Amino acid sequence: MQSYFPDGAVTAAPYAGSTRIPLEPEPIYSRRKGEKSERIATYDAEFRAGFDRKITDWACDFMTRSTQAGKSFYVYLPYTQVHIPPIPDPQYAGTTQRGNWADILTQMDAFTGTILDKLDELGIRENTIVVWASDNGADTTNHLPAIDPDPVGGQWHGFSGPWRGGLFTALEGSNRTPCLVRWPGNVPAGRVSNELVHEVDFFTTLVTAAGGTVPTDRQIDGMDMSSFLPGADEDSGRDMILCLQGNRLQAAKWRQWKVHLFQQDDFYSTWAPTNVPILYNLEWDPREEHQVDFPHAWVLHPVAAGAGAFLKSLAVEPPIRPGTPDPYVPPEPGELQPQTHLQIGPIMQYITRLVRSHDEPPDPGHGIEHQSG
């Protein structure tokens, strides 16, 4: 919907020769298990405005059908808003008189209420765990209009509260996010905690709470919080959180301490490895502005032990690359050769090389990778 978006394929001469590079609006697909994918829409600004309402309705329909069939269910409902570009649902556009961003916050609250109301209507409120969480902190960079013509409302600037930094960094302004858990009869209303809990812990916690069994044939990073959330345990049991940026271990948090292996202050700044790890105490210095280092260098011992164990696990069980065909067959022992990549203080980062030959999947991003955390 941008006036300067190319119509059809383009070339990148002379480097890509006469290769025609397809540029088309992104499609939306629907697929059921055992069936082929079906293209249901084109993802443009008009579709985006109504998409969160659609997935709310789909979630409600799925919960209704599951309940009527007497089946337990798991719903993962990732709203596309308030991510950029913020384009409110027509029902909520202009309702706050505070711009599109505020309209979408109101919209998201209302759609969340729709889900909770449906649980009440189905009579399963008391037997359903609801988790409301965010995946990253604010985007602290100013943005020009995102669309031409621009219905988005001009510039905006995210705010991470008392913490420094925003998404695409390893600073607390990126990693600290709100999380609410409603588990009637288990989690007391109004219970608040500042204990360390990682998003990956929800896999282990929800599987356990539902009476399932956590797999034992692979590395599982998530911890079971089913005793901590109700308050039976005051401590979460998690000492450490690792902060990755792309494929880099950029920082590690151990209790109230934060160790940075790379320097990066905002979304667009160039990252650079530090000569020695930089250490902060988050209780004294929540904005991570005053390093403490030598008097507290003992902190590097538990950090290096935890980070080292994690990095070695990636050499044994490498992450599956996007675009890898199904079914995925993991490498056999000896087919991966770990190689030293980068050492910062006591922490060694590794890369692995696959020694067997196999067909590589096509690169859907033309070599462009999304450097998410």
C-alpha positions in Angstrom: 0.0 0.0 0.0 3.1 2.2 -0.3 3.2 4.4 -3.4 6.9 3.4 -4.0 6.4 -0.3 -3.6 7.5 -2.1 -6.8 4.8 -3.7 -8.9 6.1 -7.2 -9.5 9.6 -8.7 -9.6 12.7 -6.6 -9.6 16.4 -7.1 -10.5 19.6 -6.3 -8.5 22.0 -5.8 -11.4 24.8 -6.3 -11.9 25.5 -8.3 -8.7 22.5 -10.7 -9.0 22.6 -10.6 -12.8 19.3 -10.9 -14.6 17.7 -12.8 -11.6 14.1 -11.7 -11.1 13.6 -11.1 -7.3 9.9 -11.5 -6.4 8.4 -8.7 -4.3 4.8 -9.3 -3.4 2.6 -8.4 -0.4 2.8 -11.1 2.3 0.0 -13.7 2.2 -1.9 -15.1 5.1 -2.2 -18.9 5.1 -4.4 -21.3 7.0 -3.6 -24.9 7.5 -5.0 -27.9 9.5 -3.0 -30.9 10.4 -2.8 -33.4 7.5 -4.1 -30.9 5.0 -2.5 -28.5 2.5 -2.0 -24.8 3.2 -4.8 -22.5 2.0 -4.1 -18.8 1.2 -6.9 -16.9 2.8 -5.9 -13.2 2.5 -3.2 -10.7 1.5 -1.5 -9.1 4.5 -1.9 -5.3 3.9 -2.8 -2.4 6.1 -6.6 -2.9 5.7 -6.3 -6.6 6.6 -4.0 -5.8 9.5 -6.5 -3.4 11.1 -9.1 -6.2 11.5 -6.7 -9.1 12.1 -6.6 -9.1 15.9 -10.4 -9.2 16.0 -10.3 -12.2 13.6 -7.9 -14.2 15.7 -9.9 -13.4 18.8 -13.0 -14.7 17.2 -11.1 -17.8 16.0 -9.8 -18.5 19.5 -13.3 -18.2 21.0 -14.6 -20.6 18.4 -11.8 -23.1 19.0 -12.4 -22.9 22.8 -16.1 -23.4 22.3 -15.7 -26.4 20.0 -13.2 -28.0 22.3 -15.3 -27.5 25.4 -18.4 -28.9 23.7 -16.4 -32.0 22.7 -15.2 -32.4 26.2 -11.5 -31.8 25.2 -8.8 -29.9 27.0 -7.2 -27.2 24.9 -4.2 -24.9 24.6 -4.6 -21.5 23.0 -1.6 -19.4 22.0 -3.0 -16.0 20.9 -0.2 -13.6 19.8 -1.8 -10.3 19.0 -0.1 -8.4 16.1 -0.7 -5.0 17.8 0.7 -2.9 19.4 3.7 -3.7 17.1 4.4 -1.2 14.4 2.6 -0.1 12.3 -0.2 0.6 14.8 -3.4 0.5 12.8 -6.5 0.2 15.1 -9.5 -1.9 14.4 -12.2 0.4 12.9 -14.3 0.1 16.1 -11.5 1.6 18.2 -9.9 4.1 15.8 -10.1 7.6 17.4 -11.8 6.4 20.6 -9.2 7.7 23.0 -8.3 10.9 21.3 -4.7 10.1 22.1 -3.6 8.6 18.8 -3.5 5.2 17.3 -1.2 3.7 19.9 -3.6 4.5 22.7 -6.5 3.3 20.6 -4.8 -0.1 20.2 -4.1 -0.4 23.9 -7.8 0.0 24.5 -8.5 -2.5 21.7 -6.1 -5.1 23.1 -7.7 -4.7 26.6 -11.2 -5.2 25.1 -10.1 -8.3 23.1 -8.5 -9.8 26.1 -11.8 -9.2 28.0 -13.6 -11.1 25.1 -11.4 -14.1 25.8 -12.0 -14.0 29.5 -15.8 -13.5 29.0 -15.8 -16.6 26.8 -14.2 -18.7 29.5 -17.0 -17.5 31.9 -19.7 -18.3 29.3 -18.3 -21.8 28.8 -18.2 -22.4 32.5 -14.5 -23.3 32.5 -13.1 -20.2 34.3 -12.1 -22.1 37.4 -10.3 -24.8 35.4 -8.3 -22.6 33.0 -4.8 -21.0 33.4 -4.5 -17.7 31.7 -1.1 -16.1 31.1 -0.8 -12.6 29.7 2.7 -11.6 28.8 4.9 -9.6 26.5 8.0 -10.8 24.6 10.2 -7.7 24.8 10.3 -4.2 26.2 9.6 -0.9 24.4 11.0 0.3 21.1 12.8 3.4 22.3 13.7 4.8 18.8 11.7 7.6 17.1 9.9 6.4 14.0 8.8 8.3 10.9 5.5 7.5 9.4 5.5 3.7 8.5 3.1 3.8 5.6 2.6 5.9 2.5 -0.1 7.3 2.8 0.3 7.3 6.5 -2.7 6.4 8.7 -0.4 5.6 11.6 -0.3 8.9 13.3 3.3 10.1 12.9 6.2 9.5 15.2 6.2 7.7 18.6 8.8 6.7 21.2 8.5 3.8 23.5 9.3 4.0 27.2 10.8 1.3 29.4 10.2 2.9 32.7 13.2 3.2 35.1 15.3 0.8 33.0 17.7 1.7 30.2 17.4 0.4 26.7 14.7 -1.2 24.6 14.2 -4.2 22.3 17.1 -5.6 20.3 19.5 -5.0 23.2 20.4 -7.0 26.3 19.6 -4.2 28.7 16.9 -4.4 31.3 14.6 -2.1 29.3 14.5 -4.9 26.7 14.3 -8.0 28.9 11.9 -6.9 31.7 8.3 -7.4 30.6 5.0 -7.5 32.4 3.4 -10.9 33.1 0.0 -11.7 34.6 -1.1 -15.2 35.6 -4.7 -16.1 36.5 -5.1 -19.6 37.9 -8.2 -19.7 40.1 -7.8 -21.6 43.3 -4.1 -21.7 42.9 -2.5 -18.2 42.3 -3.8 -15.8 45.0 -5.3 -12.6 43.7 -3.0 -9.7 44.0 0.2 -11.8 44.6 3.2 -9.8 43.3 6.8 -11.1 42.9 10.1 -9.8 41.5 11.6 -13.3 41.3 13.3 -14.3 38.1 11.0 -16.2 35.7 11.8 -16.8 32.0 9.3 -17.1 29.3 10.6 -20.6 28.5 9.5 -21.7 32.0 5.8 -21.6 30.8 6.3 -24.7 28.7 7.5 -26.8 31.6 5.0 -25.2 34.0 1.9 -25.6 31.9 2.7 -29.1 30.9 3.2 -30.1 34.5 0.1 -28.2 35.7 -2.0 -30.0 33.1 -0.8 -33.4 34.2 1.5 -34.0 31.2 5.1 -35.2 31.1 8.0 -33.0 30.1 10.2 -34.7 27.5 13.5 -36.2 28.9 15.1 -37.1 25.5 16.3 -33.5 24.8 17.6 -30.4 26.5 14.8 -28.4 28.2 15.6 -24.9 29.4 12.3 -24.2 31.1 11.8 -24.7 34.9 8.6 -25.8 36.6 7.0 -22.9 38.4 3.8 -24.7 39.3 4.7 -24.4 43.0 6.2 -20.9 42.9 3.2 -19.3 41.2 0.7 -20.3 43.9 3.1 -19.1 46.6 4.0 -22.5 48.0 7.6 -21.6 47.2 8.8 -18.0 47.8 11.7 -18.4 45.5 11.3 -19.2 41.8 14.3 -21.5 41.9 15.8 -19.8 38.8 19.1 -18.1 39.4 20.1 -17.2 35.9 18.7 -15.8 32.6 20.7 -15.7 29.4 20.3 -12.8 27.0 20.8 -13.7 23.3 20.9 -11.3 20.4 20.7 -13.2 17.1 23.2 -16.0 17.6 25.3 -14.2 20.2 25.2 -14.7 23.9 25.2 -11.0 24.7 24.6 -10.9 28.4 23.7 -13.0 31.4 21.8 -12.2 34.5 22.6 -14.1 37.7 20.4 -13.1 40.7 20.7 -9.3 41.0 23.9 -9.2 38.9 24.2 -8.6 35.2 27.2 -9.5 33.1 27.5 -7.9 29.6 29.8 -9.6 27.0 29.0 -7.1 24.3 28.4 -3.4 24.3 25.1 -2.2 22.6 23.0 0.7 23.9 20.1 0.8 21.5 18.4 -0.8 18.5 20.6 0.7 15.8 23.9 1.0 17.5 26.8 -1.3 16.4 27.5 -4.1 18.9 31.1 -4.8 19.9 32.6 -7.4 22.2 34.1 -6.0 25.4 37.7 -6.7 26.3 36.5 -8.1 29.7 33.0 -8.7 30.9 31.2 -5.6 32.2 29.4 -6.2 35.5 26.5 -4.4 37.1 24.5 -4.8 40.3 20.9 -4.2 39.3 19.7 -3.5 42.9 22.2 -0.6 43.1 22.1 0.4 39.5 18.9 -0.6 37.6 19.9 1.4 34.6 23.2 -0.4 34.1 25.3 2.7 34.0 28.0 2.1 36.6 30.1 -1.1 36.3 31.5 -2.6 39.5 33.8 -5.2 38.1 36.9 -6.2 40.2 35.6 -6.1 43.8 32.8 -8.4 42.7 34.6 -10.5 40.1 33.5 -13.7 42.0 30.1 -13.3 40.2 31.8 -14.4 37.0 32.2 -18.0 38.4 28.5 -19.0 38.6 27.8 -17.0 35.4 30.6 -18.7 33.4 29.4 -22.1 34.7 25.8 -21.6 33.6 26.6 -19.9 30.3 29.2 -22.5 29.5 26.8 -25.4 30.1 24.2 -23.7 27.9 26.6 -23.0 25.1 27.9 -26.6 25.1 24.3 -27.8 24.9 24.0 -25.9 21.6 26.9 -27.8 20.3 25.3 -31.1 21.2 21.7 -30.2 20.2 22.1 -27.4 17.6 19.1 -25.1 16.9 17.1 -26.0 13.9 17.6 -23.5 11.1 14.5 -21.8 9.7 13.4 -23.5 6.4 14.7 -26.9 7.4 12.5 -29.5 5.7 10.2 -31.8 7.8 10.8 -34.3 9.2 14.0 -33.0 10.8 16.7 -35.6 11.5 19.2 -34.4 14.2 22.9 -34.9 13.6 24.4 -38.2 14.8 27.2 -38.1 17.4 30.4 -37.0 15.8 28.8 -35.2 12.9 29.1 -31.9 14.6 32.5 -30.5 15.3 32.6 -27.6 17.9 35.0 -24.8 17.2 36.1 -21.9 19.3 34.4 -18.7 18.2 35.0 -16.0 20.7 36.4 -15.8 24.3 35.5 -13.0 26.6 37.0 -13.4 30.1 36.1 -16.9 31.4 33.2 -17.4 28.9 33.9 -19.2 25.6 31.4 -19.0 22.8 31.4 -21.8 20.2 30.2 -22.5 16.7 29.7 -26.0 15.3 30.4 -27.3 11.8 28.3 -30.1 10.3 30.7 -32.5 8.7 28.2 -34.6 6.7 26.9 -33.3 3.4 23.2 -32.7 2.9 20.9 -30.6 0.7 20.6 -27.1 2.1 17.0 -25.6 2.0 16.6 -22.4 0.0 17.1 -19.1 1.7 13.7 -17.5 1.9 15.2 -14.2 3.1 17.8 -13.7 0.4 20.5 -13.9 3.1 18.8 -11.3 5.3 18.4 -12.5 8.9 16.2 -10.9 11.5 18.4 -10.3 14.5 15.8 -10.9 17.2 16.8 -11.5 20.8 
